[in-house]
């Protein structure tokens, strides 16, 4: 198993943790290292998806249990295509979580930073606010668990037909400790109506479903606004709304590959575990508190790619011989 994690990961996580603690006016998160290093701390780290050589590059192929047959059909059609970028684009059209391993850009990008809270109250009280949690795996559950530990009432929707990939693990227990669980099969009309009734009294809906899945469930902001004009929504996706990959589905390892952080010493390398998830979870918790206090837009989207952008920017600056100032922060279940 790879032991590689990007330089500066824990320092950056500490920045995000401090930003959330400032918003809440208390030390809730600590230095962030406990949340970022959860798989190793709890002994639940799996072997990550290894890079798959393809043409002159490599792919991150993060197949879920239901993807194997689709992937086999896909390869029969596209095996002759040598370009990893083209293969990834085609695979995403088949709804397969495939991303290319990319090299860091020659010049560091300018990531969008997490607000430090200027112009908002030093303390944002969220005791008793109602949050509906439609997330799974790590990033989304971390966000909502932190809100629950800060006093919010979290209702997590689960499904026996599409169980959380961490179910039964120590991570699952820790990430869902301060939540009320409710089983709903959202393929059924009655279950969707039950969820919609619950959203009528909720303050915030947090999701980690793809935009396509949200549209099918009529849970996109533009679909919800007429029924629940007061409801805030926070979507956690793999890539940001302005990225060419905005509709892609991917896990954290796939985002690692696409960010450029996985190309080291002229070869692709998988990380020790899916570190983009806790960064996005911490960033999403900051955004949620801002939304609940009125300091952020009613409908907000946070991405794993945006969360790792400061690390990629610093790495690109280092590779280019540029000394970059520390960023203030930035901006399973598949994220899409």
Backbone torsions as a table, in degrees:
resi	resn	phi	psi	omega
1	UNK	NA	135.5	178.1
2	UNK	-64.1	144.2	176.7
3	UNK	-110.2	11.0	-172.4
4	UNK	-81.7	134.3	170.3
5	UNK	-136.4	149.8	-174.6
6	UNK	-65.2	141.1	175.8
7	UNK	-58.0	139.4	178.7
8	UNK	84.9	2.4	-176.2
9	UNK	-58.5	-49.5	-173.5
10	UNK	-73.8	-32.7	175.9
11	UNK	-66.0	-40.6	178.1
12	UNK	-67.2	-40.8	175.8
13	UNK	-60.2	-37.0	177.5
14	UNK	-64.5	-35.7	176.8
15	UNK	-62.9	-44.8	179.8
16	UNK	-66.4	-40.6	178.8
17	UNK	-63.1	-42.1	178.9
18	UNK	-65.2	-36.5	179.0
19	UNK	-63.8	-39.4	178.4
20	UNK	-69.9	-43.1	179.1
21	UNK	-61.2	-36.7	177.0
22	UNK	-62.5	-40.9	-179.8
23	UNK	-63.7	-36.0	-176.4
24	UNK	-90.3	-11.1	178.6
25	UNK	69.7	24.5	178.8
26	UNK	-161.2	163.9	-180.0
27	UNK	-88.2	97.1	-178.7
28	UNK	-104.3	-37.3	-171.2
29	UNK	-96.9	-28.0	-174.2
30	UNK	78.5	-144.7	-177.8
31	UNK	-87.0	0.1	178.1
32	UNK	84.9	-18.4	-174.6
33	UNK	-63.9	-35.8	-178.4
34	UNK	-61.6	-39.1	-179.3
35	UNK	-76.2	-37.9	-177.4
36	UNK	-70.2	-35.8	-176.5
37	UNK	-99.4	23.9	-176.8
38	UNK	-54.1	-45.4	-176.2
39	UNK	-59.2	-39.7	-179.7
40	UNK	-79.1	-35.1	179.5
41	UNK	-64.5	-37.9	-177.1
42	UNK	-97.4	-1.6	179.2
43	UNK	70.2	30.9	-177.5
44	UNK	-116.1	14.9	-178.9
45	UNK	-70.8	125.5	176.4
46	UNK	-92.1	163.4	173.1
47	UNK	-68.5	120.4	-177.3
48	UNK	-71.2	164.0	177.2
49	UNK	-64.3	121.2	179.8
50	UNK	-77.1	149.5	176.7
51	UNK	-59.0	137.4	178.6
52	UNK	-105.5	112.8	179.2
53	UNK	-56.9	136.3	179.6
54	UNK	-150.3	115.9	-176.5
55	UNK	59.5	-127.8	178.3
56	UNK	-96.2	10.9	180.0
57	UNK	-135.4	-144.4	-178.4
58	UNK	-155.2	159.5	179.1
59	UNK	-122.7	149.7	165.9
60	UNK	-100.5	115.1	-177.1
61	UNK	-114.6	100.4	-174.8
62	UNK	-104.3	66.3	-174.5
63	UNK	-72.1	136.4	171.8
64	UNK	-87.1	175.6	-177.2
65	UNK	-60.4	-25.5	-177.9
66	UNK	-94.8	3.4	-172.4
67	UNK	-98.2	-13.7	-169.9
68	UNK	-59.8	-48.6	-177.8
69	UNK	-64.4	-40.2	178.7
70	UNK	-63.5	-41.7	179.4
71	UNK	-62.4	-41.4	179.6
72	UNK	-62.5	-41.2	176.8
73	UNK	-66.3	-39.7	-179.8
74	UNK	-61.4	-45.6	-178.4
75	UNK	-63.3	-37.0	177.9
76	UNK	-58.2	-32.0	-178.0
77	UNK	-86.7	-36.6	-167.8
78	UNK	-115.7	10.2	-174.4
79	UNK	-58.1	-27.1	-174.7
80	UNK	-82.6	-9.1	-177.2
81	UNK	-78.8	117.6	-173.4
82	UNK	-87.0	-13.5	-172.7
83	UNK	-90.2	118.4	-179.5
84	UNK	-59.0	-36.2	179.4
85	UNK	-62.6	-45.1	-179.6
86	UNK	-66.0	-38.6	178.3
87	UNK	-62.9	-43.0	-179.6
88	UNK	-63.2	-44.0	178.8
89	UNK	-60.0	-45.2	-179.7
90	UNK	-66.0	-40.4	180.0
91	UNK	-63.7	-38.3	179.3
92	UNK	-65.0	-30.2	175.7
93	UNK	-66.1	-24.7	175.8
94	UNK	-90.5	5.2	-178.6
95	UNK	62.3	41.1	176.7
96	UNK	-106.2	133.5	-177.8
97	UNK	-78.2	76.1	-178.6
98	UNK	-121.0	129.7	178.2
99	UNK	-133.8	154.1	178.3
100	UNK	-86.1	146.7	168.0
101	UNK	-77.7	120.8	-178.1
102	UNK	-111.4	158.3	173.9
103	UNK	-89.3	153.5	176.8
104	UNK	-63.2	145.8	176.5
105	UNK	-65.8	157.4	-179.5
106	UNK	-65.5	-29.8	179.3
107	UNK	-119.9	141.5	179.5
108	UNK	-65.2	137.1	175.4
109	UNK	-77.0	167.1	177.0
110	UNK	-105.2	95.1	-177.8
111	UNK	-69.6	152.2	174.9
112	UNK	-78.8	129.6	-174.5
113	UNK	-92.8	155.5	171.7
114	UNK	-71.7	132.9	177.2
115	UNK	-59.0	142.0	176.9
116	UNK	-84.2	-0.1	175.8
117	UNK	96.9	12.6	179.8
118	UNK	-61.5	137.3	177.6
119	UNK	82.7	3.2	177.7
120	UNK	-122.0	161.7	-179.8
121	UNK	-58.1	147.2	179.1
122	UNK	-62.9	-31.3	-179.2
123	UNK	-121.3	127.3	176.4
124	UNK	-110.5	107.7	-178.9
125	UNK	-80.3	125.2	177.5
126	UNK	-121.7	15.2	178.1
127	UNK	-56.5	126.0	173.6
128	UNK	84.1	-6.8	177.0
129	UNK	-67.5	149.9	-174.6
130	UNK	-101.7	123.3	-178.4
131	UNK	-123.6	130.5	172.9
132	UNK	-101.3	126.9	-173.5
133	UNK	-107.8	110.2	174.8
134	UNK	-114.0	54.8	-178.5
135	UNK	-127.0	168.2	175.5
136	UNK	-151.2	174.4	-178.4
137	UNK	68.7	-110.7	-165.1
138	UNK	-127.0	-54.5	-172.5
139	UNK	-61.0	-54.9	-179.0
140	UNK	-64.4	-49.3	177.6
141	UNK	-59.6	-33.4	175.9
142	UNK	-64.9	-44.8	178.3
143	UNK	-56.2	-52.4	-174.9
144	UNK	-72.6	-31.2	176.3
145	UNK	-64.4	-40.4	178.0
146	UNK	-65.6	-37.7	175.5
147	UNK	-64.0	-39.9	178.0
148	UNK	-63.9	-40.5	178.7
149	UNK	-68.9	-20.7	176.8
150	UNK	-88.8	0.5	174.5
151	UNK	114.1	-4.6	178.5
152	UNK	-73.4	153.9	176.1
153	UNK	-95.4	114.0	-173.2
154	UNK	-106.8	122.9	171.6
155	UNK	-106.3	112.0	-180.0
156	UNK	-97.2	125.7	178.5
157	UNK	-89.6	124.1	178.5
158	UNK	-119.9	166.2	-178.5
159	UNK	-145.2	133.6	175.4
160	UNK	-72.8	-23.7	-177.9
161	UNK	-81.8	-28.3	176.4
162	UNK	-132.8	73.3	-175.6
163	UNK	-68.9	152.8	174.1
164	UNK	-59.4	134.1	-177.9
165	UNK	-64.2	-16.5	178.7
166	UNK	-97.0	0.6	-175.9
167	UNK	-52.2	131.9	178.5
168	UNK	90.3	-7.6	-178.7
169	UNK	-93.4	161.4	173.9
170	UNK	-59.0	-33.2	177.9
171	UNK	-63.3	-43.1	-179.9
172	UNK	-59.8	-44.1	-179.6
173	UNK	-61.5	-42.9	-176.8
174	UNK	-73.8	-34.0	-178.3
175	UNK	-79.8	-8.0	-177.0
176	UNK	-131.2	25.7	-175.2
177	UNK	-68.2	-38.2	-173.3
178	UNK	-105.0	50.0	-176.5
179	UNK	-139.5	152.7	169.5
180	UNK	-98.4	129.6	-177.1
181	UNK	-97.0	142.6	174.9
182	UNK	-142.0	126.0	179.4
183	UNK	-85.1	126.9	175.1
184	UNK	-143.0	131.7	173.9
185	UNK	-95.2	97.9	-172.1
186	UNK	-72.4	2.4	170.5
187	UNK	-75.7	-17.7	-177.7
188	UNK	-95.3	137.1	-178.3
189	UNK	-59.1	-40.7	-179.0
190	UNK	-62.8	-37.7	178.9
191	UNK	-68.0	-40.3	178.3
192	UNK	-64.9	-37.9	177.8
193	UNK	-67.6	-37.4	177.4
194	UNK	-64.3	-42.8	176.3
195	UNK	-62.2	-43.6	-178.2
196	UNK	-62.8	-37.7	177.5
197	UNK	-63.9	-38.3	178.6
198	UNK	-67.5	-35.9	179.2
199	UNK	-65.8	-22.0	179.1
200	UNK	-62.2	-25.6	-180.0
201	UNK	-113.6	7.9	-178.3
202	UNK	-89.5	155.4	176.0
203	UNK	-95.2	-30.1	-174.0
204	UNK	-149.2	136.8	172.2
205	UNK	-112.6	123.7	177.8
206	UNK	-112.0	127.6	-177.2
207	UNK	-129.0	154.8	169.0
208	UNK	-130.7	23.7	176.5
209	UNK	-83.2	159.9	177.7
210	UNK	-70.6	155.5	175.9
211	UNK	-54.3	-35.8	179.4
212	UNK	-64.6	-43.7	179.4
213	UNK	-66.1	-40.2	178.1
214	UNK	-62.2	-40.3	178.6
215	UNK	-62.7	-41.4	179.7
216	UNK	-64.0	-30.6	179.3
217	UNK	-92.1	2.4	-178.5
218	UNK	58.2	46.1	-178.5
219	UNK	-119.0	10.9	172.1
220	UNK	-70.4	151.7	-178.4
221	UNK	-51.9	-43.3	-178.1
222	UNK	-68.0	-22.7	176.5
223	UNK	-83.7	-28.3	-177.1
224	UNK	-85.8	-25.1	-167.6
225	UNK	-60.7	-35.6	-178.9
226	UNK	-71.4	-37.7	-177.4
227	UNK	-81.3	-36.3	-174.6
228	UNK	-137.8	72.1	-174.4
229	UNK	-62.1	-21.4	-178.3
230	UNK	-84.4	-18.2	-168.8
231	UNK	-72.6	132.5	172.9
232	UNK	-92.8	147.6	177.8
233	UNK	-128.9	141.1	177.0
234	UNK	-129.9	112.4	-179.4
235	UNK	-102.0	130.1	175.9
236	UNK	-110.1	115.5	-174.6
237	UNK	-125.8	171.9	-180.0
238	UNK	-71.1	-44.6	-176.9
239	UNK	-126.6	157.8	-174.3
240	UNK	-75.5	165.9	-175.2
241	UNK	-68.5	-18.4	-179.5
242	UNK	-100.9	-0.4	-178.2
243	UNK	-82.6	149.4	174.1
244	UNK	-57.0	-26.8	-179.0
245	UNK	-92.8	19.8	-171.1
246	UNK	-57.8	-26.3	179.9
247	UNK	-97.1	0.4	-176.7
248	UNK	-70.9	152.7	171.0
249	UNK	-107.2	140.2	-179.4
250	UNK	-164.6	155.1	169.5
251	UNK	-93.8	178.4	-177.3
252	UNK	-61.1	-35.8	179.7
253	UNK	-64.9	-34.9	177.2
254	UNK	-67.9	-37.4	176.2
255	UNK	-66.4	-40.4	174.3
256	UNK	-54.5	-46.6	-178.9
257	UNK	-63.3	-46.3	-176.3
258	UNK	-71.3	-22.8	-176.7
259	UNK	-73.6	-18.5	-173.7
260	UNK	96.2	-12.9	-178.9
261	UNK	-73.2	-11.2	-179.2
262	UNK	-95.3	5.1	-178.9
263	UNK	-109.4	103.8	-173.2
264	UNK	-125.0	137.7	177.8
265	UNK	49.9	40.8	177.1
266	UNK	62.7	30.9	172.2
267	UNK	-152.7	151.9	-179.4
268	UNK	-75.7	147.4	179.0
269	UNK	-144.8	132.9	176.1
270	UNK	-76.5	153.5	177.7
271	UNK	-83.5	170.3	177.6
272	UNK	-62.0	-35.6	177.5
273	UNK	-164.7	-179.8	-171.7
274	UNK	-80.5	72.7	-176.9
275	UNK	-64.9	-23.7	176.9
276	UNK	-59.6	-27.6	-176.7
277	UNK	-63.3	-52.6	-178.7
278	UNK	-66.1	-32.0	176.3
279	UNK	-62.7	-45.5	178.7
280	UNK	-66.7	-35.8	178.3
281	UNK	-64.3	-42.8	177.2
282	UNK	-65.3	-43.1	178.9
283	UNK	-64.0	-40.7	179.8
284	UNK	-64.8	-38.1	178.1
285	UNK	-62.5	-40.3	175.2
286	UNK	-60.3	-45.7	-179.8
287	UNK	-63.3	-40.4	-179.6
288	UNK	-62.4	-44.5	179.0
289	UNK	-62.9	-40.1	176.9
290	UNK	-62.8	-41.2	178.1
291	UNK	-62.2	-45.5	-176.8
292	UNK	-67.8	-24.9	178.7
293	UNK	-93.5	-1.7	180.0
294	UNK	84.7	10.3	-177.4
295	UNK	-95.7	0.2	178.8
296	UNK	-138.0	160.3	-178.9
297	UNK	-57.6	150.4	180.0
298	UNK	-58.1	-37.2	-179.6
299	UNK	-117.9	116.5	-172.2
300	UNK	-129.9	149.4	178.0
301	UNK	-129.5	129.0	177.5
302	UNK	-117.4	140.8	-178.4
303	UNK	-124.4	151.8	174.2
304	UNK	-63.4	-38.1	179.3
305	UNK	-64.2	-40.3	177.4
306	UNK	-65.8	-34.5	-178.6
307	UNK	-68.0	-32.7	-179.8
308	UNK	-91.8	-4.3	-177.1
309	UNK	-56.0	-40.7	177.9
310	UNK	-62.2	-37.2	178.2
311	UNK	-66.1	-41.7	178.2
312	UNK	-65.4	-39.1	179.6
313	UNK	-64.0	-43.8	179.2
314	UNK	-65.6	-40.6	179.2
315	UNK	-64.3	-41.2	178.2
316	UNK	-64.6	-40.1	177.8
317	UNK	-63.6	-38.8	178.4
318	UNK	-65.8	-42.3	-179.8
319	UNK	-65.8	-32.1	-178.6
320	UNK	-87.4	1.0	-178.8
321	UNK	77.9	21.0	-178.8
322	UNK	-102.0	133.2	174.6
323	UNK	-91.9	110.6	-176.2
324	UNK	-101.4	145.6	179.2
325	UNK	-71.6	146.2	178.1
326	UNK	-59.2	133.6	178.2
327	UNK	-76.9	150.6	178.7
328	UNK	-76.3	-12.2	-175.8
329	UNK	134.5	170.1	-178.6
330	UNK	-157.4	169.9	167.8
331	UNK	-104.8	NA	NA
332	UNK	NA	-151.5	146.6
333	UNK	-77.5	136.1	176.9
334	UNK	-80.7	151.3	173.9
335	UNK	-106.6	134.1	-177.0
336	UNK	-141.3	NA	NA
